[in-house]
Structure formats: C-alpha cells, structure tokens
Amino acid sequence: MAPDASDALAAREIVQQFLNAACTGNVDLLKEFAGKLDEGKGLAKTVADIKDANKRGALHFAAREGQTEVCKYLLEELKLDVDTKDEDGDTPLIHAARQGHNDTAKLLLEYGANPAIASDLGATALHHSAGLGNIELLRYLISKGVDVNSESDAGSPLIWAAGHDQPDAVKVLLEHHANPNAESDDDITPLLSSVAAGSLPCLELLIQAGAKVNMSAGGATPLHIAADAGSSEIIKCLLKAGADPNVTDEEGLKPIQIAAASGNRSAVEILFPLTSRVETISKWTVDGILEYMQSETSRQQEELKNTKELSVPKNSTSLKKELPEVTPEAKKKAAEAKSRGGDAFSRKDYQEAVDAYTQAIDMDPTDAIFLSNRSLCWLRLGQAEHALADAKACRALRPDWPKACFREGAALRLMQKFDEAANCFYEGVQLDPESKELVDAFREAVDAGRKFHSKDNQKPKP
C-alpha cells in the first residue's frame, strides 16, 4: 500500500476511534485521539471538524448515547456549537430527546441549546418527547417556552403523543393549551391519530378537550378508520361523541362498508342499527353486507393485480444513466449555492431557495442533497408535482437514503395519493426503523388512505 493511502487509512481509523470514545463516554480517550488528529488548528477546531458521513460529530454521538460528561467537556472546555446540525438537520438536543436521555438534554439546554430548532423534517425535541411519553422532559421543554403547537411534516407534538398511545403526554400538552384540532399537511388531527393508534384513553382525553369527531383526512373520518381496524370500544366512543355513521368517504363508502370489507363483523353489528340502507347492497343484513363487501374487495384486488402486472417495465436497467464527472471547482460553487439556499429557506423565502438549489444542481447533478432540499422547498410552495419529480431524482441517486423516501412520500401525500405515499414511507422505515418521523408519516398515510392495509395483507407469502 502506498504511504499516502496508508496514512489516510490510519487517520480514518483514529477518527472512528475518536467518535467511538464519544459514544462510550471515555473523555480521556477522546482527548487522546483528538490530539492525534490535530494538525495545528487547535483542539477545539479539530474536534468541531471531525464528522462522519452523515455530518455527525462527537457532540451528536455523545448526546445520542446519553454521555452527559462528554457533552459537558465538549461544551465547557472546547466551546463547541451546542446547536450544530447533522445532515438531517438534527441537533444534539434532538438526538438526546429522541433517545429519552433527560440529563443530557437538560445539560444541553443549560449550555444554551435552542429547543425550538427543528430537524429538516420539522420535528423538535418536544415532538420526540411527546411521542415517547417522556413527561419529565416534556414538562421541562414546555417550561423553556417551547411552542406546544409547533408543526412538523408529521404534525404537532399532540399528534405524535396521540399517535403513539401516550395519554399522559396528551394530558400534559392539553393542559398547556395544545390545539386538539390542529391539522397536519394532509389533514391528520390528534383525534384521528389516536384512533389509528387504537388508543381509547387518548381518544377520550381529546374528545373531552373538544376535538372534532367528524373531520376527514383523504375523505375518511375517524369512524371509517376505526371501522377498518375493527375496534369496538373506539367505535362506540366515537358514536357516543356524535360521529355520523352515514358519512361517506371519497369512494362513496360508509363506515359499515369499510368494516365489512375488512371482515370486522363486530364493527358491522355495532354500526348496522345506526346506518341507513345502501341501495347497491341487495341483502341489507349483517351477513348480507359482509358477503357483498368482501366479494367487491376480492374483485378490486384482482383488477389491481392485473394492472400492476401490465405496468412492470420490461427492462428496468434501461432506466439507469451514467452520472457526469464534476470538477472540484464546480463542487465548490455548488456548495456555495447550497449555502445560499439554506439561508433563504431559514428566512422562509422558498422561491429564492429553489433558485439557489437549482444553481447547485446545475453545477453538480450528482449530489442528492440538493434535490432533496429543493423538493422540500417545492412542498413549502405547494408545488407537489415539482416536489415529486425532485424526490424521485433524489432516490435514483441515493436509493438507500431514508430521507429520499420521506421526500417522495411527502410529495405523494400532498397530492393525496396516500397509498403510494405509505409505500414510500414504509421503504424509508425499513432503511431507518428508528426514525419516528418516518414511522409517524407511514402510519398517518396508511390511516388516511386505508387501502394500503388491505393491499399489504393480500401480498402473496413467500
């Protein structure tokens, strides 16, 4: 091996050992490896510049693993930026909150961490605390003045709490005036999220707080979602609160038809006395409704299967294309354009951000991050088709990147193609099972579309 290559490999190994020391909480070892990597820039500068492929540094790793003493050393002695972001826009505080490390999160806040900073997907530390049901950190963050109604691509903290069956967190958020009817970009509300999670305690708390039971997302009401899941107690709770059993979804189906199509007999029996007759179903009995709807479901699934077989490309390899070589100068200019785009995005000047990211893409069409960022800008501008085109191009460049899956799913969700969005989010979850943003987005897309459940259940088993 050439000397230069050998030196580079040795340096990479020291970087890995340095980051491992941050994860394990070994401050002495951390200092030792940092000293070996210092090339005269000074220890603080050296440590700040050491990042992995996802732009995560020692502070990110220490926060994620709950290594409070390492965080204290990095902040107190080296004066690192407490709000430094990784490639996904996650700060050390978000990493600590996501893993439920309360002491670490509190230390970061003591050293000036901004609890209102959100990741690229819009989620703050408060969202993660709500989803985990971490009441201690939830109350602490609220005491710091964090907005309980802050929105992410997957909704408000109350939607996260309700969607993860965290009644204590729901109660705390409602006590601090969280909006029980706040809607996400695809019309999901906390109540709908609680129904999808099968959480009767959360549902009851939200109804008491004035949550609307007859709202709809993707044409489906909470009663449609409950009927699909077959939850008798939740159906009864909704009906008692005034849910209308005769409202139809975007396909003209009532909750009883949804329940029957899913084979939920108990739900059909509860809804039957309260539902007006559907003329297309000749035998208006519990058995007659079940028989008719399951027959219709089987027919539609067969049609869908035939359509999918016809749409499979004959030669998928022909879709691949060669990527151009990009000069160092072009990469530098692309990075500068990306920086301008980030500044414009932070000012919420999304059109200017689009223009900047377009310049970056023109200079370096091989960097998927530029496409991901421009896709998000298009979403903010309500341009779903442009957002989808960029997201697809992003996934073509980096098919194993969870964020690319999220971007495509978000664009499809804005277009109300909920079943396709759910597929994209699910692919992202498979790549990154720990991403609560992807898990929440997947769940909500499934809830809004409903069809994804039945399609997934009908996949042939290997």
Buried (B, 14 or more C-beta within 10 A) or exposed (E): EEEEEEEEEEEEEBBEBBBBBBBBBBBEBBBBBBEBBBEEEEBBEBBBEBBBEEBBBBBBBBBBBBBBEBBBBBBEEBEBBBBBBBBBBBBBBBBBBBBBBBEBBBBBBEBEBBBBBBBBBBBBBBBBBBBBBBBEBBBBBBEBEBBBBBBBBBBBBBBBBBBBBBBBBBBBBBEBEBBBBBBBBBBBBBBBBBBBBBBBBBBBBBBEBEBBBEBBBBBBBBBBBBBBBBBBEBBBBBBEBEBBBEBBBEEEBBBBBBBBBBBBBEBBBBBBEEBEEBEEBEEBEBEEBBBBBBEBBEEBBEEBEEEEEEEEEEEEEEEEEEEEEBEEEBBEBBBBBBEBBBEBBEEEBBEBBBBBBBBBBEBBBBBBBBBBBBBBBBBBBEBBEBBBBBBBBBBBBBEEBBBBBBBBBBBBBBBBBBBBBBBBBBBBBEBBEEBBBBBBBBBBBBBBBBBBBBBEEEEEEE
